[in-house]
Structures are given as C-alpha cells and as structure tokens.
C-alpha cells in the first residue's frame, strides 16, 4: 500500500466512527424546565418527620425535632424563611437547607 491510500483509509475510518457520536447528541430530546420540576426531589418540610429531616446535612435530631414541633404548634410553613423563628436555626442554616427543602 502506498502512503496516500493508507492516509485515505485512516481518514475514512475516523470520519465514519465520529458521525454516530454526533448523531446521538443531536437526537437527545429537549426538555423544558418548569416549577414542578424544580421542586422535584425536595423534601416538603410541612410533611417531613424527624427521621427524614435528619438525613439532610446540617440538621441533627434536636433541630429536626424543633422543626416538627414548631410546625405542629404553629401550623404549616408558607415559606422556608419562617424557620428562623425556631431556636437554633438562623438565616445561614436556612440558606444551606433551601436547596433540599420546600414549604408547600
């Protein structure tokens, strides 16, 4: 085989092998993100128990129990910002918990 033929074969193989990988990327479906998808996977603080809340980093059993007790005494939270009314929970902790919790 001469050098030109070998180069042409290699080039053809490279092109042939790369085309399917581009096709896969182009065929991925487009998914619009709406509000319901943003809250998916978040724990509803109004329905969560102590055991569920303690699975979140930054919440130990005492703070989780304080949250559950507060909700039982005062009713459902309308916003996570209300968590600052609970002893031992400040704005910094609420900011850390926000990606994991929702108040619905």
C-alpha positions, 0 to 999 in steps of 0.5 A: 500500500502506498502512503496516500491510500493508507492516509485515505483509509485512516481518514475514512475510518475516523470520519465514519466512527465520529458521525454516530457520536454526533448523531446521538447528541443531536437526537437527545430530546429537549426538555423544558424546565418548569416549577414542578420540576424544580421542586422535584426531589425536595423534601416538603418540610410541612410533611417531613418527620424527624427521621427524614429531616435528619438525613439532610446535612446540617440538621441533627435530631434536636433541630429536626425535632424543633422543626416538627414541633414548631410546625405542629404548634404553629401550623404549616410553613408558607415559606422556608424563611419562617424557620428562623423563628425556631431556636437554633436555626438562623438565616445561614442554616436556612440558606444551606437547607433551601436547596433540599427543602420546600414549604408547600 
